[in-house]
Amino acid sequence: MSLEITLVGGPTAVLDFDGFRIVIDPTFDPPQSYPREDVPITLVKTTGPAFTPEALEPVHLVLASHEHEDNLDHLGRRFLANSRKGLTTVEAAAKFGENVAGMEPYESVSLPMPDGRELRVTAVPALHGPDGVWQVSGPVIGFVLTGTGVPTTYISGDNSWLEVIDEVQQKCGPIQVAVLFVGGARFEALGGDYLTLSNEEAVKAAAVLEGATIVPVHADSWAHVSQTSSELRELFEQEGLGDRIRALEPGQSTVLG
């Protein structure tokens, strides 16, 4: 089975397993600001998506790692609400209809694919920032996708902890494809610590994930992103890992055999 990954923008990407199409962390709003009430920050979207929601149809499954606007904006929430099937955190799912189910870490569900095979989706943990931050940022999950002929695919969500990635590799691996949320997201008002993987930590994550192909997302379209995927590709090349990364710009695709 081949896997085609298309970057829509920010954390939003399409994973197409031979016609079974998954959208992760849908964000389709035009550029705008999102003041937060719980913390003294404002999320600023700088660039709209490369594709409209309609251009991505048919979509069989939507995966939402959590509810922050840079991972699930206004139009993204509508997209999830109207999806055939959505999976997200238990807390987020409670705000949607029966088509959206909540998952706890290491809970799994199996979904039928058009060719008769099943795709198994396992929720995995994610920690959104350092100690003292992730506890108040709200629950976040990642996902691991497996099945007959399906490359074992890890979607990290907004996780900044290498220990979490190592645990996922040990429990669900070996991972063959890793969609890592990178970009070194940070806010000075929250101490300036990275809330997603920095480029330097992404290189370390690649070592933990051994031979996995790395596809970075969440490195564009938002003002709080401090590093780009092209900079990450350069760093991988400097470290002799250039053959393991597929760094995309919004609108670009890569096919993994």
C-alpha positions as CSV (number, residue, x, y, z in Angstrom):
1,M,0.0,0.0,0.0
2,S,1.3,3.5,-0.9
3,L,0.8,6.5,1.4
4,E,0.5,10.0,-0.1
5,I,0.9,12.9,2.3
6,T,-0.2,16.4,1.3
7,L,0.4,19.4,3.5
8,V,-2.5,21.8,3.6
9,G,-0.8,24.2,6.0
10,G,0.2,24.5,9.6
11,P,-0.6,21.1,11.2
12,T,-3.2,20.2,8.6
13,A,-2.3,17.4,6.3
14,V,-4.0,14.7,4.2
15,L,-2.9,11.1,4.5
16,D,-4.2,9.0,1.6
17,F,-3.8,5.2,1.9
18,D,-4.7,4.0,-1.6
19,G,-8.0,6.0,-1.5
20,F,-8.7,6.0,2.2
21,R,-8.3,9.6,3.0
22,I,-7.6,11.0,6.4
23,V,-7.3,14.7,7.4
24,I,-5.3,15.6,10.5
25,D,-5.9,18.7,12.7
26,P,-8.1,20.6,10.2
27,T,-7.5,24.3,10.0
28,F,-9.2,26.1,7.1
29,D,-9.7,29.7,8.4
30,P,-8.3,32.7,6.5
31,P,-5.6,34.7,8.4
32,Q,-6.9,36.2,11.6
33,S,-6.2,36.4,15.4
34,Y,-7.5,34.3,18.2
35,P,-7.2,35.9,21.7
36,R,-7.1,33.3,24.4
37,E,-9.1,33.7,27.6
38,D,-7.3,31.1,29.7
39,V,-3.7,32.4,29.1
40,P,-2.3,35.8,28.2
41,I,-1.6,35.1,24.5
42,T,-3.1,35.6,21.1
43,L,-2.7,33.1,18.4
44,V,-2.2,34.7,15.0
45,K,-2.8,32.9,11.7
46,T,-0.6,34.4,9.0
47,T,-1.5,32.3,6.0
48,G,-4.7,30.5,4.8
49,P,-4.8,26.9,3.7
50,A,-3.5,25.6,0.4
51,F,-6.8,23.8,-0.2
52,T,-10.5,24.4,0.7
53,P,-12.3,21.7,2.6
54,E,-14.3,20.9,-0.5
55,A,-11.2,20.2,-2.5
56,L,-10.1,17.4,-0.2
57,E,-13.2,15.3,-0.5
58,P,-13.9,12.5,-0.2
59,V,-12.6,12.3,3.4
60,H,-13.2,9.1,5.3
61,L,-11.7,10.1,8.7
62,V,-10.7,13.2,10.6
63,L,-8.1,13.1,13.4
64,A,-7.9,16.1,15.8
65,S,-5.1,16.0,18.4
66,H,-6.7,18.7,20.5
67,E,-8.8,21.9,20.5
68,H,-6.4,24.8,20.3
69,E,-7.2,27.1,17.4
70,D,-3.9,26.5,15.6
71,N,-4.9,22.8,15.4
72,L,-8.7,23.1,15.2
73,D,-9.9,26.5,14.0
74,H,-13.4,27.7,13.4
75,L,-13.8,26.1,9.9
76,G,-11.8,23.1,11.1
77,R,-14.4,22.6,13.9
78,R,-17.2,22.7,11.3
79,F,-15.2,20.2,9.1
80,L,-14.9,17.8,12.0
81,A,-18.5,18.2,13.0
82,N,-19.7,17.3,9.5
83,S,-17.2,14.5,9.0
84,R,-18.1,10.9,8.3
85,K,-16.0,9.9,11.3
86,G,-13.8,11.9,13.7
87,L,-11.5,10.9,16.5
88,T,-10.1,13.3,19.1
89,T,-9.6,13.7,22.9
90,V,-12.5,12.6,25.2
91,E,-12.8,16.3,26.3
92,A,-13.1,17.6,22.7
93,A,-15.4,14.9,21.5
94,A,-18.0,15.8,24.1
95,K,-18.6,19.1,22.2
96,F,-19.5,17.3,19.0
97,G,-22.0,14.8,17.7
98,E,-22.0,11.0,17.6
99,N,-19.8,10.9,14.6
100,V,-16.9,12.2,16.7
101,A,-15.5,9.8,19.3
102,G,-13.1,10.5,22.1
103,M,-10.1,8.3,22.8
104,E,-7.8,7.8,25.7
105,P,-4.1,7.0,25.2
106,Y,-3.5,3.5,23.9
107,E,-7.2,3.0,23.2
108,S,-7.7,1.6,19.7
109,V,-10.5,1.4,17.1
110,S,-10.7,-0.4,13.8
111,L,-12.3,1.2,10.7
112,P,-13.2,-0.5,7.4
113,M,-11.3,0.6,4.3
114,P,-12.8,0.6,0.8
115,D,-10.8,-2.4,-0.3
116,G,-12.0,-4.6,2.6
117,R,-9.0,-4.2,4.8
118,E,-9.2,-2.5,8.2
119,L,-7.2,0.5,9.5
120,R,-6.4,0.4,13.2
121,V,-6.2,3.7,14.9
122,T,-4.5,3.8,18.3
123,A,-4.4,7.0,20.4
124,V,-1.1,7.8,22.0
125,P,0.0,10.3,24.6
126,A,1.4,13.8,23.8
127,L,2.7,16.5,26.2
128,H,2.2,20.0,24.9
129,G,5.2,21.9,26.4
130,P,7.4,21.5,29.5
131,D,6.4,20.8,33.1
132,G,4.1,23.5,34.3
133,V,2.8,24.2,30.8
134,W,1.4,21.0,29.5
135,Q,-0.6,20.5,32.7
136,V,-2.6,23.7,31.9
137,S,-2.6,23.5,28.1
138,G,-5.3,20.8,28.1
139,P,-5.3,17.2,26.9
140,V,-3.5,16.3,23.7
141,I,-3.2,13.0,21.9
142,G,-1.3,11.6,18.9
143,F,-2.2,8.6,16.8
144,V,-0.6,5.5,15.4
145,L,-2.1,4.0,12.3
146,T,-1.6,0.3,11.5
147,G,-3.2,-2.5,9.3
148,T,-2.4,-5.1,6.8
149,G,-0.2,-3.6,4.2
150,V,-0.4,-0.2,6.0
151,P,3.0,1.4,6.9
152,T,3.0,2.0,10.7
153,T,2.4,5.7,10.8
154,Y,2.8,7.9,13.9
155,I,1.1,11.3,14.1
156,S,2.7,13.1,17.1
157,G,0.2,15.9,17.7
158,D,1.6,18.9,19.7
159,N,4.1,16.9,21.7
160,S,7.5,18.3,22.7
161,W,8.8,15.4,24.8
162,L,11.3,12.9,23.4
163,E,10.4,10.5,26.3
164,V,6.9,10.3,24.9
165,I,8.2,9.5,21.4
166,D,10.4,6.8,22.8
167,E,7.4,5.3,24.7
168,V,5.3,5.3,21.5
169,Q,8.1,3.6,19.6
170,Q,8.5,0.9,22.2
171,K,4.7,0.2,22.6
172,C,3.5,0.7,19.0
173,G,6.6,0.5,16.8
174,P,8.7,0.1,14.9
175,I,7.4,3.3,13.3
176,Q,7.8,3.5,9.6
177,V,6.4,7.0,8.9
178,A,6.4,9.8,11.5
179,V,4.4,12.9,11.0
180,L,6.0,15.2,13.5
181,F,4.5,18.5,14.7
182,V,7.6,20.7,14.7
183,G,8.2,24.4,14.2
184,G,9.4,25.2,17.7
185,A,6.1,26.8,18.6
186,R,6.7,29.2,21.6
187,F,5.3,32.3,23.4
188,E,7.4,34.6,25.5
189,A,4.3,35.1,27.8
190,L,4.5,31.4,28.6
191,G,8.2,31.5,29.3
192,G,9.5,31.0,25.8
193,D,9.8,27.3,26.1
194,Y,9.0,25.1,23.0
195,L,5.5,23.8,22.9
196,T,6.2,21.6,19.9
197,L,9.4,19.9,18.8
198,S,12.2,22.3,17.9
199,N,14.3,21.4,14.9
200,E,17.1,20.2,17.1
201,E,14.7,17.9,19.1
202,A,13.3,16.6,15.8
203,V,16.7,15.4,14.9
204,K,16.9,13.6,18.2
205,A,13.4,12.2,17.6
206,A,14.6,10.8,14.3
207,A,17.3,8.9,16.2
208,V,14.7,7.5,18.6
209,L,12.4,6.5,15.6
210,E,15.4,4.7,13.9
211,G,14.6,4.2,10.2
212,A,11.3,6.0,10.1
213,T,10.7,8.5,7.3
214,I,10.0,11.9,8.9
215,V,7.3,14.2,7.5
216,P,7.3,17.6,9.4
217,V,4.1,19.7,9.8
218,H,3.1,22.7,12.0
219,A,6.1,24.7,10.8
220,D,4.2,27.5,8.8
221,S,1.1,29.7,8.7
222,W,1.2,30.8,12.4
223,A,3.1,33.6,14.0
224,H,4.2,31.6,17.1
225,V,6.1,29.1,14.9
226,S,9.8,29.9,15.3
227,Q,11.4,27.5,12.8
228,T,10.6,26.3,9.3
229,S,10.6,22.8,7.7
230,S,13.2,24.0,5.1
231,E,15.5,24.8,8.0
232,L,14.8,21.4,9.5
233,R,15.6,19.7,6.1
234,E,18.9,21.6,6.1
235,L,19.7,20.4,9.6
236,F,18.8,16.8,8.7
237,E,21.2,17.0,5.7
238,Q,24.0,18.4,7.9
239,E,23.5,15.4,10.2
240,G,23.6,12.9,7.4
241,L,19.9,12.2,7.6
242,G,18.7,13.9,4.4
243,D,17.3,10.7,3.0
244,R,15.0,10.3,5.9
245,I,13.0,13.6,5.7
246,R,10.3,14.7,3.4
247,A,9.9,18.5,4.1
248,L,6.8,19.9,2.3
249,E,5.6,23.4,1.7
250,P,1.8,24.0,1.8
251,G,0.2,22.5,-1.3
252,Q,3.0,20.0,-1.9
253,S,2.7,16.2,-1.6
254,T,5.0,13.2,-1.2
255,V,4.4,9.6,-1.9
256,L,5.8,6.9,0.3
257,G,5.9,3.4,-1.1
